[in-house]
Amino acid sequence: MLYPFESSTREVKPLDGLWKLFFDPEHTGLEKDFINTPPLNCEEIAVPGSINEQILERWKYNNMDWVWYFRSFFIPDFWKTKRIFLRFDAVSYSAKVYLNGRFLGTHEGGYTPFEFEIGNTCNLGALNHLAVLVDNPLSLVTIPQGKVNPSVGGVANWRPGNYPDVHYDFFPYMGIQRPVRIYATGASRLEKLFLTTEELFQNSAVCKVQIKTSGSAQKGELCIPALNLNVSFEIKNEQAEFSFKAEKVVFWSHETPMLYDIEIRIFNQNGFSDLYRMPYGFRKIEIKGYDFLLNGKKIFFRGFGKHEDTAVAGKGLNLPYLVKDAKLMKWLGANSYRTSHYPYSEEAMFQADREGFLIIDETAANTLSMLGVQNPTDRKIMAENHIKAIRELIERDYNHPCVMSWSLGNECETKNAADALYFQEMITYAKTLDHSRPMTFVIFGLADDEEAAHCFDWICFNTYPSWYGDCGRFEEIETILSKRIKKYRDKFQKPILISEFGADALPGLHSEYDLMWSEEYQVKMISEIIRVSEQFPCICGTHIWNFADFRVGQHTGRIINNWKGLFTRDRTPKMAAHFIKNKWNPEKS
């Protein structure tokens, strides 16, 4: 789905701000006709933003049940000649949308955009009344899962009794967490655009273009003003496919994140109808042997697993923190991060394009319990939801040059041979959508137990030697980690990213003995894992877990937050942040 940029033919009106909110644990809102008459005792809620930390009552903080959002807005009368759309960038986890008492549709999946055409439903030149029913009904078959019985074992038993009831290690925030907009376009418009840099030469690039339109479009033009490039194309059955060669191109990379404005003009029988303009960078990704190549040059990923998590806003889009995080990563000398464990905001992706961050783009399929989904009907539903999550992510982020690889899930149960086919099918499906990038699942544990990674293009594995096992013995890291790396290298013969490693460190807790949970222990563990990893040519990167402390559910293994961040939740640096800065970016010291 295309991001709603403005142009001479496209106008965007934000609906962000203070909305009305009503908790409906008894599920009576439809019966009471909330879609036409909101209840009187609503409270205010900020959009975008997660609900949980904006309110005070404990039961509302932990809520994963029905809530209603209400908002009125004006649509100008001069939009009457336009097509009008209502777009949600993300609602977690599911949304049913009503406008002026009429049902528009529903969407499930908490991190990807959806929209409705509302020209026949809205009131032009008058107020419109929007009601959104939001629910967070995580289950065996949702992506991610929730409420999985820990007695099945495996990942479902990692946090028995966790509250709210999820077995993964971050808080299950809910709400309208990213921007909401209405926007207007011409009658014939661009719907989908896929740009693929297929070949690079000394200073030129061959790019394949795939286009989908709507509204009886007949022809189009592609222009790159900075390169004096213009290509005309015919549209048949609302589609077009062609290639062009761009000369005198500066290729995009983390060192030179060069972007060009690409303009697509759409014409119908009445003439010019739509202009869509977006930034694009020409670059090519390859894997050869143990090397991950960008534009033919070997790259090494230095960075983090992150979370979209800030105080009060939760997983809501927080632009000041987005800016600050990018500056801190540059300060540290990082060049990459993974969108663990779900697609991040579109604003984050465009920022990565501009700043030159290398992104491993991940779906929300985090710690899938295959043991918990043995019923064939349930397995089929989960697979359909997983495929939908893959499709929506790839279609949204396909044109971002920053995306180096798709991660189709994190720490799922890939160790059972009977389940390996499931993960192979997900990889195969994803490659029908994008053949230009490597595919993987982020895995954990030992190579000897891994059954699915043969079909991955590269290996990303999480490891915590001297933390979850061999506790406190960071002196054993070299022996433990070297063995694990060699096992993965020898079994799969593919480049390896150490995609998670780290230790919890309570801010301000120090120890002359370098004890666990102290800032000193975090430095010792991180430094030793980086030192050992970089001795192996098969290692193409190290991603520390985590960039910053983040909120989790309630259980005895955590104290409100996961404390593995190099920064606190408010971005105060710990000792480990200064260590990494001195190692990765000594000129900033």
C-alpha positions in Angstrom: 0.0 0.0 0.0 1.4 3.4 -1.0 2.2 6.0 1.6 -0.2 9.0 1.2 2.2 11.7 0.0 0.7 15.0 -1.1 1.1 16.2 -4.6 -0.6 18.6 -7.1 -3.4 16.0 -7.4 -3.4 14.5 -3.9 -4.4 16.3 -0.7 -4.1 14.8 2.8 -5.9 15.8 5.9 -4.6 14.4 9.2 -7.2 13.1 11.8 -4.6 12.8 14.6 -5.3 14.6 17.9 -7.6 14.0 20.9 -10.3 11.5 20.3 -13.0 10.1 22.6 -12.6 6.6 24.1 -15.0 4.2 25.8 -14.1 0.8 27.3 -16.7 -1.8 26.5 -15.7 -5.1 28.4 -19.4 -6.2 28.3 -19.5 -5.9 24.5 -22.7 -3.9 24.5 -21.6 -1.1 22.2 -23.3 -2.4 19.0 -26.5 -3.2 20.8 -26.5 0.4 22.3 -25.9 1.8 18.8 -22.5 3.5 19.6 -21.9 3.7 15.9 -24.5 6.4 15.7 -24.6 7.8 19.2 -21.4 7.6 21.3 -21.9 7.2 25.0 -21.8 10.4 27.1 -19.1 9.3 29.6 -16.2 8.9 27.2 -12.7 9.9 28.2 -10.1 11.6 26.0 -7.3 9.6 24.3 -4.4 10.8 22.1 -4.1 9.4 18.6 -1.6 8.1 17.6 -0.7 6.3 20.8 -1.3 3.1 22.7 -4.2 3.2 25.2 -2.5 1.5 28.1 -0.2 4.1 29.7 -2.4 7.1 28.8 -5.0 6.1 31.5 -4.7 5.5 35.2 -6.9 2.5 36.2 -5.0 -0.7 36.6 -7.6 -2.8 34.8 -7.5 -0.5 31.8 -3.7 -0.7 31.7 -3.9 -4.4 31.3 -7.0 -4.3 29.0 -7.0 -6.5 25.8 -10.7 -6.2 25.2 -13.2 -4.0 23.3 -12.6 -0.2 23.2 -14.4 2.3 21.1 -12.8 5.4 19.5 -14.9 8.3 18.3 -14.0 11.3 16.2 -15.9 13.9 14.1 -14.2 15.6 11.2 -15.1 17.9 8.3 -14.6 17.1 4.6 -14.4 20.2 2.3 -17.0 20.6 -0.3 -14.4 21.2 -3.0 -13.4 17.5 -2.7 -16.6 16.5 -4.5 -14.7 15.9 -7.8 -12.2 13.7 -6.0 -12.0 10.1 -4.8 -11.8 10.2 -1.0 -10.1 7.6 1.3 -9.8 7.0 5.0 -6.5 5.5 6.0 -5.3 4.0 9.2 -1.5 3.4 9.4 -1.9 0.7 12.1 -4.5 -0.4 14.7 -3.6 -3.1 17.2 -4.8 -5.7 16.9 -8.2 -5.6 15.1 -10.5 -2.7 14.0 -14.0 -2.5 12.8 -14.7 0.9 11.2 -18.0 2.8 10.9 -18.6 6.2 9.2 -21.8 8.0 9.7 -23.4 4.9 11.0 -22.4 2.7 8.1 -19.9 -0.2 8.3 -16.8 0.4 6.2 -14.9 -2.8 6.9 -12.5 -4.5 9.2 -8.8 -5.2 9.5 -6.7 -7.6 11.6 -3.0 -7.3 12.2 -1.6 -4.6 14.4 1.3 -3.1 12.4 0.3 -2.5 8.8 -1.9 0.1 7.1 -5.4 -0.3 5.7 -7.9 2.1 4.0 -11.4 2.5 2.8 -12.8 4.5 -0.1 -15.5 6.7 1.5 -16.8 8.9 -1.3 -20.2 7.3 -1.2 -20.4 7.3 2.6 -19.0 10.7 3.7 -20.8 14.0 4.0 -19.2 16.7 1.8 -19.1 20.2 3.3 -20.4 18.9 6.6 -19.3 16.9 9.7 -18.7 13.2 9.5 -18.8 10.9 12.5 -16.3 8.1 12.8 -16.5 5.2 15.2 -13.8 2.5 15.5 -14.2 -0.7 17.5 -10.7 -1.9 18.5 -9.9 -5.3 20.0 -6.8 -7.2 21.0 -8.0 -10.8 20.9 -4.7 -12.5 20.6 -5.1 -16.3 20.3 -3.5 -19.5 19.0 -4.0 -18.4 15.4 -3.3 -14.7 15.5 0.0 -13.1 14.5 1.5 -12.7 17.1 -0.2 -15.3 19.3 -1.6 -15.0 22.8 -3.4 -17.1 25.4 -1.4 -20.2 24.5 -1.6 -22.9 27.2 2.0 -23.2 28.6 1.4 -26.9 29.3 2.1 -27.6 25.6 5.7 -26.8 26.3 8.2 -25.1 24.1 8.1 -21.3 23.7 4.5 -21.2 25.2 6.1 -22.2 28.5 8.7 -19.4 28.5 6.6 -17.1 30.7 3.8 -19.1 32.4 1.5 -16.8 34.3 2.6 -13.7 32.4 0.0 -10.9 32.7 -1.4 -9.9 30.2 -1.5 -13.4 28.8 1.2 -13.5 26.1 4.3 -15.7 26.1 6.5 -13.2 24.3 8.7 -10.7 26.1 7.2 -7.3 25.4 4.0 -5.6 26.4 0.9 -6.2 24.2 -0.1 -2.6 23.7 -3.4 -1.9 21.9 -5.1 1.0 20.2 -4.8 3.3 17.2 -1.1 3.5 17.4 -0.2 5.2 14.2 -1.6 8.2 12.2 -5.1 8.4 10.7 -5.8 10.4 7.6 -8.3 11.2 5.0 -6.9 12.0 1.5 -8.2 12.8 -1.9 -7.0 11.8 -5.4 -8.0 12.0 -9.0 -10.5 9.6 -10.6 -7.8 7.4 -12.1 -4.9 6.8 -9.7 -1.8 4.8 -8.9 -2.7 2.0 -6.5 0.5 0.0 -6.2 4.1 0.5 -7.3 7.0 -1.9 -7.2 10.5 -0.7 -8.1 13.3 -3.3 -8.4 16.9 -2.4 -9.2 17.9 -5.5 -11.2 21.4 -4.6 -12.6 24.1 -2.1 -11.6 26.9 -1.0 -13.9 29.7 1.5 -13.2 27.3 4.5 -12.9 24.0 3.3 -14.2 21.2 1.1 -13.1 18.5 -1.0 -14.7 15.2 -0.9 -12.9 12.0 -2.9 -13.3 8.7 -1.2 -12.7 5.4 -2.9 -11.9 2.3 -0.7 -11.6 -1.3 -1.2 -10.6 -3.9 1.5 -11.1 -7.7 2.0 -10.6 -10.3 4.1 -12.3 -9.9 3.5 -16.0 -6.4 4.7 -16.4 -5.0 4.5 -20.0 -1.3 5.6 -19.9 1.3 7.0 -17.6 4.7 8.6 -17.3 7.6 7.9 -15.0 10.0 10.8 -14.4 13.2 11.3 -12.4 13.9 15.0 -12.7 17.4 14.9 -11.2 18.4 12.4 -13.9 16.5 14.0 -16.7 14.8 10.6 -17.2 11.3 10.3 -18.7 9.5 7.0 -19.6 6.0 6.7 -21.1 4.0 3.5 -20.7 0.7 2.0 -21.6 -1.8 0.7 -19.0 -3.8 -2.3 -19.8 -6.3 -4.0 -17.5 -5.2 -1.5 -14.8 -1.6 -2.8 -14.9 1.8 -1.9 -16.5 5.2 -3.5 -16.4 8.4 -2.1 -18.0 12.1 -1.5 -17.4 14.3 1.6 -17.7 18.0 2.4 -17.5 19.1 5.3 -15.4 22.5 6.9 -16.2 24.9 8.9 -13.9 23.4 7.3 -10.8 24.8 7.5 -7.3 24.0 4.2 -5.7 22.2 4.1 -2.3 24.2 2.6 0.6 24.6 3.1 4.3 27.6 5.3 3.5 25.9 7.3 0.7 22.2 7.2 1.2 21.4 8.9 -2.1 17.7 9.2 -2.9 16.0 10.4 -6.1 12.4 11.7 -6.4 10.5 9.4 -8.7 7.3 10.8 -10.2 4.5 8.7 -11.6 1.8 10.5 -13.7 -1.5 8.7 -14.6 -3.7 9.7 -17.4 -7.3 8.7 -18.4 -9.6 9.6 -21.3 -10.0 13.1 -19.8 -6.3 13.7 -19.4 -4.0 14.1 -16.4 -5.5 12.5 -13.3 -2.9 11.6 -10.7 0.7 12.5 -9.7 2.5 10.3 -7.1 5.9 11.3 -6.0 8.2 9.2 -3.7 11.9 8.9 -2.9 13.9 5.9 -4.2 17.5 4.7 -4.0 19.2 2.4 -6.6 21.0 -0.5 -5.0 21.4 -4.2 -5.3 21.7 -6.9 -2.6 23.4 -10.3 -3.1 24.7 -13.1 -1.0 27.9 -14.9 -2.1 29.4 -17.5 0.1 29.6 -16.0 3.6 29.4 -12.4 2.3 26.4 -10.2 2.4 26.9 -7.7 -0.5 25.5 -4.3 -1.1 26.3 -2.9 -4.6 28.9 -5.6 -4.9 30.7 -4.6 -1.6 30.8 -6.7 1.5 29.0 -5.1 4.5 29.0 -5.8 8.2 25.8 -5.1 10.2 26.6 -3.2 13.4 23.5 -2.3 15.3 20.6 -3.5 17.4 17.3 -5.2 17.9 14.9 -2.4 18.9 11.3 -1.9 20.0 8.8 0.8 19.3 8.3 1.6 23.0 8.3 4.8 24.9 6.7 6.0 28.1 3.0 7.0 27.9 2.9 6.6 24.1 3.6 2.9 24.3 3.9 1.7 20.7 2.3 4.8 19.4 4.3 6.8 16.8 6.5 9.1 18.8 8.4 11.5 16.4 10.7 13.1 19.0 11.9 9.7 20.0 12.2 8.6 16.4 14.6 11.5 15.8 16.5 11.0 19.0 17.0 7.3 18.4 18.5 7.9 15.0 20.9 10.4 16.4 21.9 8.1 19.2 22.5 5.2 16.8 24.7 7.5 14.6 26.5 8.6 17.8 27.2 5.0 18.6 28.4 4.2 15.1 25.6 1.7 14.3 24.6 1.2 10.7 21.6 -1.1 11.1 18.8 -2.5 13.1 16.0 -5.1 13.0 12.4 -4.1 13.3 11.9 -6.6 16.1 9.4 -8.0 16.4 6.9 -6.4 14.0 6.8 -3.8 11.2 7.8 -0.4 12.4 6.1 2.8 11.4 6.4 4.1 7.8 8.0 7.2 9.2 10.8 5.0 10.6 11.3 3.4 7.2 11.6 6.6 5.3 14.0 7.9 8.0 16.2 4.8 7.5 16.2 5.5 3.8 17.4 9.1 4.4 19.9 8.3 7.2 21.4 5.2 5.6 20.3 2.5 8.2 20.3 -1.1 6.9 17.1 -2.7 8.0 16.1 -6.3 8.6 12.3 -5.9 8.2 10.3 -8.3 10.4 6.7 -9.5 10.5 4.8 -9.8 13.8 5.2 -13.6 13.8 7.1 -13.7 17.1 7.7 -16.9 19.1 5.1 -18.9 17.2 4.1 -22.0 19.3 3.8 -24.8 16.7 3.2 -27.2 19.6 0.1 -25.2 20.6 -1.3 -25.4 17.1 -1.6 -29.1 16.3 -5.2 -28.9 15.1 -5.2 -28.8 11.2 -8.0 -26.2 11.1 -6.1 -23.9 13.6 -2.9 -24.4 11.7 -4.5 -23.4 8.4 -6.0 -20.3 10.0 -2.6 -19.3 11.5 -0.9 -19.9 8.2 -3.4 -17.7 6.4 -2.8 -14.9 9.0 0.9 -15.3 8.6 0.7 -15.1 4.8 -1.4 -12.0 5.1 1.2 -10.4 7.5 4.0 -11.2 5.0 2.1 -9.8 2.1 1.1 -6.6 3.8 4.6 -6.0 5.0 6.3 -6.6 1.7 3.8 -4.6 -0.3 4.2 -1.7 2.2 8.0 -1.6 2.4 9.0 -3.0 -1.0 10.4 0.3 -2.4 12.5 1.2 0.6 16.2 0.9 -0.3 17.0 0.5 3.4 15.4 -2.9 3.6 18.2 -5.5 3.2 16.2 -8.6 4.2 12.8 -9.8 5.2 12.5 -11.7 8.5 9.3 -13.7 8.4 9.4 -14.3 12.2 11.4 -14.4 15.4 12.2 -17.4 17.6 9.4 -19.6 16.2 9.5 -23.3 16.8 11.6 -24.3 13.8 13.1 -27.3 15.6 10.5 -30.0 14.8 11.0 -31.7 11.5 7.3 -32.1 11.1 6.9 -28.3 11.3 9.8 -27.4 8.9 7.4 -27.5 5.9 5.4 -24.7 7.4 8.4 -22.3 7.5 9.5 -23.4 4.0 6.1 -22.6 2.7 6.3 -19.1 4.2 9.7 -18.5 2.6 8.5 -19.8 -0.8 5.4 -17.5 -0.6 7.5 -14.5 0.3 9.8 -15.1 -2.7 6.8 -14.8 -5.0 6.4 -11.3 -3.8 10.1 -10.3 -3.8 13.0 -12.2 -5.4 15.5 -9.3 -4.9 16.1 -9.6 -1.2 17.2 -12.5 1.1 14.6 -14.2 3.3 15.0 -15.6 6.8 13.5 -16.5 10.1 15.4 -15.4 13.2 16.2 -18.6 15.1 17.5 -19.6 18.6 19.1 -22.5 20.3 21.6 -25.0 18.8 22.3 -25.7 15.2 22.0 -29.5 15.8 18.3 -28.9 16.7 17.5 -26.6 13.8 15.2 -28.2 11.1 13.9 -25.3 9.0 16.9 -23.1 8.2 18.0 -25.0 5.1 15.6 -22.9 3.1 16.7 -19.6 4.6 19.0 -17.4 2.5 21.1 -16.5 5.5 21.2 -17.4 9.2 20.2 -14.9 12.0 20.4 -16.5 15.4 19.9 -15.3 18.9 22.2 -16.3 21.7 22.7 -15.4 25.3 25.7 -17.3 26.6 26.3 -16.6 30.4 22.8 -15.1 30.8 19.9 -17.6 30.4 22.4 -20.5 30.8 25.8 -20.7 32.4 24.7 -17.8 34.5 27.3 -15.3 35.5 30.2 -17.1 33.7 31.1 -14.6 31.0 34.6 -16.3 31.1 32.9 -19.2 29.3 31.6 -17.2 26.4 34.4 -17.8 24.0 34.1 -21.6 24.3 30.3 -21.6 24.2 29.8 -19.1 21.4 32.7 -20.4 19.2 31.1 -23.9 19.3 27.7 -22.5 18.3 29.0 -20.4 15.5 31.0 -23.3 14.0 28.0 -25.6 14.2 25.8 -23.1 12.3 28.5 -22.4 9.8 29.3 -26.1 9.1 25.6 -27.2 8.9 24.2 -24.4 6.7 27.2 -22.8 4.9 25.6 -19.4 4.9 26.4 -15.9 6.2 25.5 -15.5 9.9 24.2 -12.5 11.8 24.3 -12.7 15.6 20.8 -11.2 15.8 20.4 -10.9 19.6 22.8 -11.0 22.5 23.0 -9.0 25.7 22.4 -8.8 29.4 19.9 -7.0 31.6 21.5 -4.1 33.5 19.6 -2.1 36.1 20.5 1.5 35.6 22.9 2.6 38.3 23.6 -0.9 39.7 27.3 -1.5 39.9 29.6 -4.2 41.1 33.3 -4.5 41.6 32.8 -8.3 40.9 31.0 -7.7 37.6 27.9 -9.5 38.8 24.8 -10.2 36.8 22.3 -7.3 36.5 25.1 -4.8 37.0 26.2 -2.3 34.3 29.7 -3.8 34.4 28.4 -7.3 33.6 26.5 -6.0 30.6 29.7 -4.4 29.3 31.7 -7.6 29.9 29.1 -9.8 28.1 28.6 -7.6 25.1 32.3 -6.9 24.6 33.2 -10.6 24.7 30.5 -11.7 22.3 31.5 -9.1 19.8 35.2 -10.0 20.2 34.6 -13.7 19.6 32.1 -13.2 16.8 34.3 -11.0 14.7 37.0 -13.7 14.6 34.8 -15.7 12.2 34.6 -14.8 8.5 31.2 -16.3 8.3 29.8 -13.7 10.7 28.4 -10.7 8.7 27.1 -8.7 11.7 26.3 -8.3 15.4 23.0 -6.9 16.7 22.9 -6.1 20.4 19.7 -6.8 22.3 18.5 -4.1 23.0 18.9 -0.5 22.0 16.8 0.7 24.9 14.9 -0.8 27.9 11.3 -1.6 27.1 8.0 -2.4 28.9 7.0 -6.1 29.4 4.2 -8.0 31.1 4.2 -9.0 34.7 6.1 -12.1 35.7 8.9 -13.1 38.1 11.6 -13.0 35.3 11.3 -9.2 34.8 10.9 -6.1 36.9 8.3 -4.0 34.9 10.8 -3.6 32.0 13.3 -5.7 30.0 16.5 -4.0 31.1 18.8 -5.2 28.3 19.0 -1.7 26.7 22.2 0.2 26.2 19.9 3.1 27.0 17.2 3.4 29.6 13.6 3.8 28.4 14.1 7.6 28.5 17.3 7.2 26.5 19.9 7.9 29.2 23.1 6.0 28.3 24.4 3.1 30.4 28.0 2.1 30.6 27.5 -0.2 27.7 26.5 2.6 25.4 29.7 4.4 26.1 31.7 1.2 25.5 30.0 0.6 22.1 30.5 4.3 21.1 34.2 3.9 21.8 34.4 0.7 19.9 32.2 1.5 16.9 32.7 5.2 16.6 35.9 6.3 18.4 36.2 9.6 16.6 33.1 10.7 18.4 34.7 10.1 21.8 
